[in-house]
Amino acid sequence: MVESRNDHQRSTAVKRGRFGCLCRKEDFFPEESFKSWNSYVKALGETKMRLKDRLTTRSNGEQEVNEMRDRSQYQMKKTLNWWDLIWFGFGAVFGAGIFVLTGLEANRHAGPAIVLSFLVSGVSAMLCVFCYTEFACEIPVAGGSFAYIRVELGDFFAFIAAGNILFEYIVGGASVARTWTSYFATLCNRNPDDFRIFVPALAENFNHLDPLAVVIPILIGTAATISTKGSSRFNSVAAIVNVGVILLIIIAGLMHANTENFTSNFAPYGPRGVFTASAVLFFSYIGFDAVATMAEETKNPGRDIPIGLLGSMSFIICVYCALSVTLCLMQSYTVIDISAPFSLAFEAVGLNWAKYLVAIGAVVGMTTNLLASIIGQSRYFTHIGRTHMAPPWLAAINERTGTPVNATIVMTLANCIVGFFTDLSILSNLLSIATLFIFSLVAVSLLVRRYYVAGETSDADRNKFIGFLVMIIASSIATSVYWAVSTGWVGYIPTVLIWFLSTLGLKMMVKPARKPKLWGVPLVPWLPSATIAMNLFLLGSLDAASFIRFGIWTGVLLVYYFLVGLHASYDSAKEVSQAKEEAELKNVEAGRPVVTAVIPA
């Protein structure tokens, strides 16, 4: 008798390694290419052929939702609704960005115009949220943007995005953990660095060791492995409490407002300072993609995800703008503290009690931020493990808790290591560049999803689509480069005009290939095209050192991919393909109808 799909997948999972075991090579490298040195050398010799196969192979939404998910052996529990997602969204976003980077960027780059910086980065983030929402409704899996890019652009681009996604989450979690320490110190009436250990022998920006940035993520990560619904209840209560604290902060701050602080020199560093701050402050909005990774645990993704994502992001933009205005009304941007701006601003106007209120709000907010971050990154890693681009041991779902315990442990430890050593100023720039890159790829994937379906889109429409898409990306990059190297405005005329005409041409001359089934992004192709342009423009505002670090990390990813990830995913796909062919052959021999796709290639 031929195995059913689920039986085949479960038996395959058992053969590939006992999930949860840490002592066998097969748990991490069960693929044929890693059985022996001879097998590995042979695999390396086939790198070109295998790369071509992975570049041209596409998954599809049904495979990601059903068959790929079954590789985890057990299922995540569907326990979340729109209420949970709204507060997860708020908890995931509200954290170190507002409580630390507001002071840093207002002091160094934007002045009171920091409110415009928050608005610009918020609009850019909201455009990205629209793109994410359509994908999350159509492909409700734990992989988030990794799964979306894999479906539309293929394994290679998905892996590069995945590596940067994980990098984004590790850096984000580490930065929030370090900021948690700063505000906890304020709450204890100590200086922000009092709970850190200074080691002169280490390099600058890496020599203030932070033990609390290790302890807190471990405690939160442990809670996240026990129950997603329990974590959601804690998050909702903590987030609601935090909203109350935020309202008190705004009211108390505005009672000591000095309009001269806000109006006398509104944008001291000019438009360039505003956009430079926007690029860094984009970090304040990341985290909403963690909500998309929870689609697999959502009861009704088509209804709950749009409400959760769009609702929480709209609210957070208003909160950020209100808090930044309050801060700049209380103090001149020239004296705003860059480590704990709100606490010390209240202290400066004589409201010593209020700084404790701020510290409580910050600590609670960053606790929920860490919780959402750890939950999100473990779901990403789980789905990457399902594809074998990362060790499949990471794809294991605990039978009792319905949570990805292995992935949660690994990502929590990574957060702890980075947070222990690295200063926030380094972390925030690294985070923004990775995030903007990933969100641009998601917007590109959405355009591909709407305008190209293999076997259905005509060659003429395909060629026109590719041409317009290349022009949209190229003109957006040109605008960003011109912004980075020039102070004039004439160069924007051709770049913006090309972007506009390319998007218009895509709208008027290319027939859409697919319509969304549940929820769709409005104003396609304008909205995703604007997302690409805005994200790439903000990239042009980041410093060169950030691009160098980003390039180094991407180089490390490519080395891993060509040495490990490519061969593991190729072997996994071929194993599934062979299993499918054997099942079809047995069905033919037995006179039964041929069963189509078992598991995705």
C-alpha positions as CSV (number, residue, x, y, z in Angstrom):
1,M,0.0,0.0,0.0
2,V,1.3,3.4,-0.9
3,E,2.0,5.8,1.9
4,S,-0.3,8.8,2.4
5,R,1.3,12.2,2.1
6,N,1.4,12.7,5.9
7,D,2.6,9.2,6.6
8,H,5.4,9.7,4.1
9,Q,6.4,13.0,5.6
10,R,6.4,11.7,9.1
11,S,8.5,8.7,8.3
12,T,10.9,10.9,6.3
13,A,11.2,13.2,9.4
14,V,12.1,10.2,11.5
15,K,14.7,9.0,9.1
16,R,16.2,12.4,8.9
17,G,16.9,12.6,12.6
18,R,15.3,12.4,16.0
19,F,14.1,16.0,16.6
20,G,15.5,17.4,19.8
21,C,18.7,15.2,19.8
22,L,21.9,17.2,19.9
23,C,24.5,14.5,19.5
24,R,24.1,13.1,16.0
25,K,25.4,14.5,12.7
26,E,22.3,13.2,11.0
27,D,20.2,15.6,13.0
28,F,21.9,18.6,11.3
29,F,23.1,17.1,8.0
30,P,20.9,14.2,7.0
31,E,21.2,14.9,3.2
32,E,23.0,12.6,0.8
33,S,25.8,15.2,0.0
34,F,27.0,15.0,3.6
35,K,27.0,11.2,4.1
36,S,30.8,11.1,3.4
37,W,33.7,13.1,2.1
38,N,33.4,11.5,-1.3
39,S,29.7,12.5,-1.5
40,Y,30.5,16.1,-0.4
41,V,33.3,16.4,-3.0
42,K,30.9,15.1,-5.7
43,A,28.3,17.6,-4.6
44,L,30.8,20.5,-4.8
45,G,31.7,19.4,-8.4
46,E,28.0,19.7,-9.3
47,T,27.6,23.2,-7.8
48,K,26.9,24.9,-11.1
49,M,24.2,22.5,-12.1
50,R,22.7,22.5,-8.7
51,L,22.7,26.3,-8.5
52,K,20.9,26.5,-11.9
53,D,18.3,24.1,-10.6
54,R,17.7,26.1,-7.4
55,L,17.6,29.4,-9.3
56,T,14.9,28.1,-11.7
57,T,12.8,26.1,-9.2
58,R,9.8,27.7,-7.5
59,S,7.6,26.6,-4.6
60,N,4.0,27.7,-4.6
61,G,1.6,28.9,-1.9
62,E,-0.2,25.6,-1.4
63,Q,3.0,23.7,-1.0
64,E,4.3,26.2,1.6
65,V,1.0,26.2,3.6
66,N,0.3,22.5,3.6
67,E,3.2,20.2,2.5
68,M,6.2,22.1,3.7
69,R,4.6,22.7,7.1
70,D,4.2,18.9,7.5
71,R,8.0,18.6,7.5
72,S,8.0,19.8,11.1
73,Q,6.2,16.5,12.0
74,Y,3.9,18.2,14.5
75,Q,1.8,21.3,13.9
76,M,1.8,24.7,15.6
77,K,-1.4,25.3,17.5
78,K,-3.9,27.8,16.0
79,T,-4.7,29.9,19.0
80,L,-4.4,33.6,17.9
81,N,-7.0,36.1,16.8
82,W,-7.0,39.7,15.6
83,W,-6.9,41.0,19.1
84,D,-3.8,39.0,19.9
85,L,-2.1,40.2,16.7
86,I,-2.8,43.9,17.3
87,W,-1.1,43.7,20.6
88,F,1.7,41.5,19.3
89,G,2.2,44.1,16.6
90,F,2.3,46.9,19.1
91,G,4.6,44.9,21.4
92,A,6.9,43.9,18.5
93,V,7.4,47.5,17.3
94,F,7.3,49.6,20.5
95,G,10.8,49.5,22.1
96,A,14.3,50.8,21.8
97,G,13.7,52.8,18.7
98,I,11.5,55.4,20.4
99,F,13.1,55.4,23.9
100,V,16.7,55.7,22.7
101,L,17.0,56.6,19.0
102,T,14.6,59.5,19.3
103,G,17.2,61.3,21.5
104,L,20.2,60.2,19.4
105,E,18.7,61.3,16.0
106,A,17.1,64.5,17.3
107,N,20.4,65.5,18.8
108,R,22.7,64.6,15.9
109,H,20.7,64.7,12.7
110,A,17.1,66.1,12.7
111,G,16.4,68.4,15.7
112,P,12.7,69.0,16.3
113,A,12.1,67.8,12.7
114,I,12.5,64.3,14.2
115,V,8.7,64.2,14.0
116,L,9.0,64.4,10.2
117,S,11.7,61.6,10.3
118,F,9.3,59.4,12.2
119,L,6.5,60.2,9.8
120,V,8.6,59.5,6.7
121,S,9.9,56.1,8.0
122,G,6.4,55.3,9.3
123,V,4.9,55.8,5.9
124,S,7.6,53.7,4.3
125,A,6.9,51.0,6.9
126,M,3.2,51.2,6.3
127,L,3.7,50.6,2.6
128,C,5.7,47.5,3.5
129,V,2.9,46.4,5.9
130,F,0.4,46.4,3.0
131,C,2.7,44.1,0.9
132,Y,3.3,41.8,3.9
133,T,-0.5,41.6,4.6
134,E,-1.4,40.3,1.2
135,F,1.2,37.6,1.4
136,A,0.4,36.6,5.0
137,C,-3.3,36.2,4.0
138,E,-2.5,34.1,0.9
139,I,0.5,32.1,2.4
140,P,-0.1,31.9,6.1
141,V,3.0,30.1,7.2
142,A,5.7,30.7,9.8
143,G,8.4,31.6,7.2
144,G,7.1,35.1,6.7
145,S,9.0,37.0,4.0
146,F,11.3,34.1,3.5
147,A,8.4,32.0,2.3
148,Y,7.0,34.9,0.2
149,I,10.3,35.5,-1.6
150,R,10.9,31.8,-2.1
151,V,7.5,31.4,-3.8
152,E,8.0,34.3,-6.2
153,L,11.8,34.7,-6.7
154,G,13.1,31.3,-5.9
155,D,15.5,29.6,-3.3
156,F,18.6,31.7,-3.9
157,F,17.0,35.1,-3.3
158,A,15.0,33.6,-0.5
159,F,18.2,32.4,1.2
160,I,19.9,35.8,0.9
161,A,16.8,37.4,2.4
162,A,16.6,34.7,5.1
163,G,20.1,35.3,6.2
164,N,19.4,39.0,6.5
165,I,16.1,38.4,8.2
166,L,17.8,36.4,10.9
167,F,20.5,39.0,11.1
168,E,17.8,41.7,11.5
169,Y,16.2,39.8,14.3
170,I,19.4,39.0,16.1
171,V,20.6,42.6,15.9
172,G,17.1,43.9,16.9
173,G,16.8,41.6,19.8
174,A,20.3,42.5,21.0
175,S,19.7,46.2,20.8
176,V,16.5,46.0,22.7
177,A,18.1,43.9,25.4
178,R,20.9,46.5,25.8
179,T,18.4,49.3,26.0
180,W,16.4,47.3,28.6
181,T,19.5,47.4,30.8
182,S,19.8,51.2,30.4
183,Y,16.3,51.9,31.5
184,F,16.4,49.3,34.3
185,A,19.4,51.2,35.6
186,T,17.4,54.4,35.5
187,L,14.6,52.7,37.4
188,C,17.2,51.8,40.0
189,N,18.5,55.4,40.2
190,R,21.7,54.4,38.6
191,N,23.6,55.6,35.4
192,P,22.7,53.7,32.2
193,D,26.2,52.0,32.1
194,D,26.3,51.1,35.8
195,F,25.1,47.5,35.1
196,R,27.7,47.0,32.3
197,I,31.3,45.8,32.6
198,F,33.9,48.0,30.9
199,V,36.8,46.0,29.3
200,P,39.4,48.5,27.9
201,A,41.2,45.7,26.1
202,L,38.3,45.2,23.7
203,A,37.6,47.5,20.7
204,E,35.5,50.7,21.1
205,N,31.7,50.0,20.8
206,F,32.3,46.4,21.8
207,N,33.9,46.9,25.3
208,H,30.9,47.5,27.5
209,L,29.8,44.0,28.4
210,D,26.1,43.7,29.3
211,P,25.2,40.6,31.5
212,L,21.5,41.7,31.7
213,A,21.3,41.6,27.9
214,V,22.0,37.8,28.3
215,V,19.7,37.1,31.3
216,I,16.6,38.8,30.1
217,P,16.4,37.2,26.6
218,I,17.0,33.8,28.2
219,L,14.0,34.3,30.6
220,I,11.8,35.5,27.8
221,G,12.9,32.8,25.4
222,T,12.1,30.2,28.0
223,A,8.6,31.6,28.4
224,A,8.1,31.7,24.6
225,T,8.8,27.9,24.3
226,I,6.1,27.0,26.8
227,S,3.0,28.5,25.1
228,T,2.3,30.9,22.3
229,K,-1.2,31.7,23.7
230,G,0.2,32.3,27.2
231,S,2.8,34.6,25.7
232,S,0.1,36.4,23.8
233,R,-1.9,37.0,27.0
234,F,1.1,38.4,28.8
235,N,1.9,40.5,25.8
236,S,-1.6,41.9,25.6
237,V,-1.8,42.9,29.3
238,A,1.7,44.4,29.2
239,A,1.0,46.4,26.0
240,I,-2.2,47.8,27.4
241,V,-0.4,48.9,30.6
242,N,2.2,50.5,28.4
243,V,-0.4,52.5,26.4
244,G,-1.6,53.9,29.7
245,V,2.0,54.8,30.7
246,I,2.5,56.5,27.3
247,L,-0.5,58.6,27.7
248,L,0.7,59.8,31.1
249,I,4.1,60.6,29.6
250,I,2.6,62.7,26.9
251,I,0.2,64.5,29.3
252,A,3.0,65.2,31.8
253,G,5.4,66.3,29.2
254,L,3.1,68.7,27.4
255,M,2.4,70.4,30.7
256,H,6.0,71.4,30.7
257,A,6.2,72.3,27.0
258,N,8.2,75.2,25.6
259,T,7.1,75.9,22.1
260,E,10.4,77.8,21.4
261,N,12.3,74.6,21.7
262,F,10.2,73.2,18.9
263,T,9.9,76.2,16.5
264,S,13.1,78.3,16.9
265,N,15.2,75.9,14.9
266,F,12.9,73.2,13.6
267,A,15.2,71.5,11.1
268,P,18.8,72.6,12.0
269,Y,20.4,70.0,9.8
270,G,18.1,70.5,6.8
271,P,16.3,67.9,4.7
272,R,19.4,65.7,4.6
273,G,19.3,65.4,8.4
274,V,15.6,64.5,8.3
275,F,16.1,61.7,5.9
276,T,19.3,60.5,7.5
277,A,17.3,60.2,10.8
278,S,14.5,58.5,8.9
279,A,16.8,55.8,7.6
280,V,18.0,55.0,11.1
281,L,14.5,55.4,12.7
282,F,13.1,52.8,10.3
283,F,14.5,50.5,13.0
284,S,11.8,51.8,15.3
285,Y,9.1,50.3,13.1
286,I,10.6,46.9,12.4
287,G,9.0,44.0,14.2
288,F,5.7,44.1,12.4
289,D,7.0,41.2,10.2
290,A,7.1,39.1,13.4
291,V,3.3,39.3,13.2
292,A,3.3,37.8,9.7
293,T,5.4,34.8,10.9
294,M,2.5,34.0,13.3
295,A,0.0,33.5,10.5
296,E,0.4,29.7,10.9
297,E,-0.9,30.0,14.4
298,T,-3.8,32.4,13.5
299,K,-7.3,31.1,13.5
300,N,-8.6,33.1,10.6
301,P,-5.6,34.7,8.7
302,G,-7.7,36.3,6.0
303,R,-9.5,38.4,8.5
304,D,-7.2,38.6,11.5
305,I,-3.9,39.5,9.8
306,P,-5.1,42.7,8.0
307,I,-6.7,43.9,11.2
308,G,-3.7,43.0,13.3
309,L,-1.0,44.4,11.0
310,L,-2.6,47.5,9.7
311,G,-4.3,48.4,13.0
312,S,-1.1,48.1,15.1
313,M,1.0,50.0,12.6
314,S,-1.4,52.9,12.3
315,F,-1.5,53.2,16.0
316,I,2.2,53.0,16.5
317,I,2.9,55.8,13.9
318,C,0.6,58.2,15.9
319,V,2.3,57.2,19.2
320,Y,5.8,57.7,17.8
321,C,5.0,61.2,16.4
322,A,3.3,62.3,19.6
323,L,6.2,61.1,21.8
324,S,8.8,62.8,19.6
325,V,6.9,66.1,19.6
326,T,6.6,65.9,23.4
327,L,10.3,65.3,23.9
328,C,11.3,68.2,21.6
329,L,8.8,70.5,23.3
330,M,10.3,69.7,26.7
331,Q,14.0,70.2,25.8
332,S,16.1,71.8,23.2
333,Y,17.5,69.2,20.8
334,T,21.0,70.4,21.7
335,V,20.8,69.1,25.3
336,I,18.7,65.9,24.8
337,D,20.4,63.0,26.3
338,I,21.2,60.3,23.7
339,S,21.1,57.3,26.2
340,A,17.9,57.8,28.1
341,P,16.3,61.0,26.6
342,F,12.8,60.8,28.1
343,S,13.8,60.0,31.6
344,L,16.5,62.8,31.8
345,A,14.2,65.3,30.0
346,F,11.6,64.9,32.8
347,E,14.4,65.2,35.4
348,A,15.5,68.4,33.7
349,V,12.1,70.0,34.1
350,G,11.8,69.0,37.7
351,L,9.5,66.0,37.3
352,N,11.8,63.5,39.0
353,W,9.0,61.1,39.6
354,A,8.1,61.0,35.9
355,K,11.5,59.6,34.9
356,Y,10.5,56.4,36.8
357,L,7.3,56.3,34.9
358,V,9.2,56.5,31.7
359,A,11.6,53.8,32.8
360,I,8.7,51.5,33.7
361,G,7.1,52.1,30.3
362,A,10.4,51.5,28.6
363,V,11.2,48.3,30.5
364,V,7.7,46.9,29.9
365,G,7.7,47.9,26.2
366,M,11.1,46.4,25.6
367,T,10.1,43.2,27.4
368,T,7.1,42.7,25.0
369,N,9.4,43.7,22.1
370,L,11.9,41.0,23.0
371,L,9.1,38.5,23.4
372,A,7.6,39.2,20.0
373,S,11.1,39.3,18.4
374,I,12.1,35.9,19.8
375,I,8.8,34.4,18.8
376,G,9.1,35.9,15.3
377,Q,12.7,34.9,14.6
378,S,12.2,31.3,15.8
379,R,9.3,30.9,13.4
380,Y,11.5,32.2,10.6
381,F,14.2,29.8,11.4
382,T,11.7,26.9,11.7
383,H,10.5,27.4,8.1
384,I,14.1,27.8,6.8
385,G,14.9,24.5,8.5
386,R,11.9,22.9,6.7
387,T,13.6,23.8,3.3
388,H,17.0,22.3,4.6
389,M,18.7,25.6,3.8
390,A,19.3,25.5,7.6
391,P,19.7,22.3,9.5
392,P,16.3,20.5,9.6
393,W,16.7,19.9,13.3
394,L,15.6,23.6,13.6
395,A,12.2,22.7,12.0
396,A,11.1,20.6,14.9
397,I,7.8,21.5,16.6
398,N,7.4,20.2,20.2
399,E,4.4,17.8,20.4
400,R,3.2,19.1,23.8
401,T,3.6,22.8,23.5
402,G,3.2,23.2,19.7
403,T,6.2,25.6,19.6
404,P,9.5,25.5,17.8
405,V,11.7,24.8,20.8
406,N,15.0,24.1,19.0
407,A,14.8,27.3,16.9
408,T,13.8,29.4,19.9
409,I,16.8,28.2,21.9
410,V,19.3,28.9,19.0
411,M,18.0,32.3,18.3
412,T,17.8,33.3,21.9
413,L,21.5,32.4,22.4
414,A,22.4,34.4,19.3
415,N,20.7,37.4,20.7
416,C,22.5,37.0,24.0
417,I,26.0,36.8,22.4
418,V,25.5,39.9,20.2
419,G,23.8,41.9,23.0
420,F,26.5,41.1,25.5
421,F,29.2,42.8,23.4
422,T,27.8,45.3,20.9
423,D,26.9,49.0,21.4
424,L,23.5,50.3,20.3
425,S,24.9,52.8,17.7
426,I,26.5,49.9,15.8
427,L,23.4,47.7,16.0
428,S,20.8,50.3,14.8
429,N,22.6,51.1,11.6
430,L,23.2,47.4,10.8
431,L,19.5,46.7,11.4
432,S,18.1,49.4,9.2
433,I,20.1,48.4,6.1
434,A,19.1,44.8,6.4
435,T,15.5,45.6,7.0
436,L,15.2,48.1,4.1
437,F,16.8,45.5,1.8
438,I,14.4,42.7,2.8
439,F,11.3,44.9,2.6
440,S,12.3,46.0,-0.9
441,L,12.6,42.3,-2.0
442,V,9.1,41.6,-0.6
443,A,7.7,44.5,-2.6
444,V,9.4,43.1,-5.8
445,S,7.9,39.7,-4.9
446,L,4.4,41.2,-4.7
447,L,4.8,42.7,-8.2
448,V,6.0,39.3,-9.5
449,R,3.1,37.6,-7.8
450,R,0.5,39.9,-9.4
451,Y,2.0,40.1,-12.9
452,Y,3.7,36.8,-13.6
453,V,2.5,33.2,-13.4
454,A,4.6,30.6,-15.1
455,G,2.8,28.9,-18.0
456,E,0.0,31.5,-18.0
457,T,1.7,34.8,-18.7
458,S,2.4,35.4,-22.3
459,D,6.0,35.9,-23.5
460,A,5.2,39.4,-24.5
461,D,3.7,40.3,-21.1
462,R,6.6,38.6,-19.3
463,N,9.2,40.6,-21.3
464,K,7.4,43.9,-20.7
465,F,7.0,43.1,-17.0
466,I,10.7,42.4,-16.6
467,G,11.6,45.6,-18.5
468,F,9.4,47.8,-16.4
469,L,10.5,46.1,-13.2
470,V,14.2,46.6,-14.0
471,M,13.5,50.3,-14.8
472,I,11.6,50.8,-11.5
473,I,14.5,49.3,-9.5
474,A,17.2,51.0,-11.5
475,S,15.6,54.5,-11.3
476,S,15.0,54.0,-7.5
477,I,18.7,53.1,-7.0
478,A,19.7,56.1,-9.2
479,T,17.6,58.4,-7.0
480,S,19.2,57.0,-3.9
481,V,22.7,57.3,-5.2
482,Y,22.1,60.9,-6.3
483,W,20.8,61.7,-2.9
484,A,23.9,60.2,-1.3
485,V,26.5,62.0,-3.4
486,S,24.8,65.3,-4.5
487,T,23.2,68.4,-2.9
488,G,21.4,69.6,-6.0
489,W,17.9,68.7,-7.2
490,V,18.2,68.6,-11.0
491,G,19.3,65.0,-11.0
492,Y,16.0,63.9,-9.5
493,I,14.0,65.0,-12.6
494,P,15.1,62.1,-14.9
495,T,15.2,59.5,-12.1
496,V,11.8,60.2,-10.7
497,L,10.3,60.6,-14.2
498,I,11.7,57.2,-15.2
499,W,10.3,55.6,-12.1
500,F,6.8,57.2,-12.7
501,L,6.7,56.2,-16.4
502,S,7.9,52.7,-15.7
503,T,5.2,52.2,-13.0
504,L,2.6,53.8,-15.4
505,G,3.7,51.5,-18.2
506,L,3.4,48.4,-15.9
507,K,-0.1,49.5,-15.0
508,M,-1.3,50.3,-18.6
509,M,0.6,47.8,-20.7
510,V,0.9,44.6,-18.7
511,K,-2.0,42.3,-18.0
512,P,-2.3,41.2,-14.4
513,A,-1.8,37.5,-14.0
514,R,-3.3,36.9,-10.6
515,K,-5.9,38.4,-8.3
516,P,-5.7,38.0,-4.5
517,K,-8.2,35.5,-3.1
518,L,-8.6,36.9,0.5
519,W,-7.1,40.4,0.8
520,G,-5.2,42.4,-1.7
521,V,-2.9,45.4,-1.7
522,P,-4.7,48.5,-3.1
523,L,-3.3,50.7,-5.9
524,V,-1.1,48.0,-7.5
525,P,1.4,48.6,-9.0
526,W,1.8,52.0,-7.5
527,L,2.0,51.0,-3.9
528,P,4.6,48.3,-4.2
529,S,6.6,50.4,-6.6
530,A,6.5,53.3,-4.2
531,T,7.7,50.8,-1.4
532,I,10.7,49.9,-3.5
533,A,11.5,53.5,-4.3
534,M,11.2,54.7,-0.7
535,N,13.1,51.9,0.9
536,L,16.0,52.3,-1.6
537,F,16.0,56.0,-1.1
538,L,16.3,55.6,2.7
539,L,19.2,53.2,2.0
540,G,21.0,56.1,0.4
541,S,20.9,58.0,3.7
542,L,22.9,55.4,5.6
543,D,26.7,55.6,6.2
544,A,29.3,53.8,4.1
545,A,30.4,51.7,7.1
546,S,27.0,50.1,7.4
547,F,27.1,49.1,3.7
548,I,30.5,47.5,4.2
549,R,29.3,45.5,7.2
550,F,26.2,44.5,5.2
551,G,28.4,43.4,2.3
552,I,30.6,41.4,4.6
553,W,27.6,39.6,6.2
554,T,26.1,38.9,2.7
555,G,29.5,37.5,1.7
556,V,29.5,35.1,4.7
557,L,25.9,34.0,3.7
558,L,27.1,33.2,0.1
559,V,30.0,31.2,1.4
560,Y,27.6,29.1,3.6
561,Y,25.1,28.8,0.8
562,F,27.6,27.5,-1.8
563,L,29.2,25.1,0.7
564,V,26.2,23.9,2.6
565,G,22.8,25.4,2.0
566,L,22.7,24.8,-1.8
567,H,23.5,21.1,-1.6
568,A,21.2,20.4,1.4
569,S,18.2,22.0,-0.2
570,Y,19.0,20.4,-3.6
571,D,19.2,16.9,-2.0
572,S,16.0,17.5,-0.1
573,A,14.2,18.5,-3.2
574,K,15.4,15.5,-5.1
575,E,14.5,13.1,-2.3
576,V,11.0,14.4,-2.4
577,S,10.8,14.2,-6.1
578,Q,12.0,10.6,-6.1
579,A,9.4,9.8,-3.4
580,K,6.7,11.3,-5.6
581,E,7.8,9.3,-8.6
582,E,7.9,6.0,-6.7
583,A,4.4,6.7,-5.3
584,E,3.0,7.5,-8.8
585,L,4.7,4.3,-10.2
586,K,3.1,2.2,-7.5
587,N,-0.3,3.8,-8.2
588,V,0.0,3.0,-11.9
589,E,1.0,-0.6,-11.1
590,A,-1.9,-1.0,-8.8
591,G,-4.3,0.6,-11.2
592,R,-5.1,3.6,-9.0
593,P,-5.2,7.2,-10.1
594,V,-1.9,9.0,-10.1
595,V,-1.5,11.3,-7.1
596,T,0.1,14.6,-7.8
597,A,2.5,16.6,-5.7
598,V,3.4,15.0,-2.4
599,I,5.9,17.6,-1.0
600,P,7.4,20.6,-2.7
601,A,10.6,20.5,-4.6
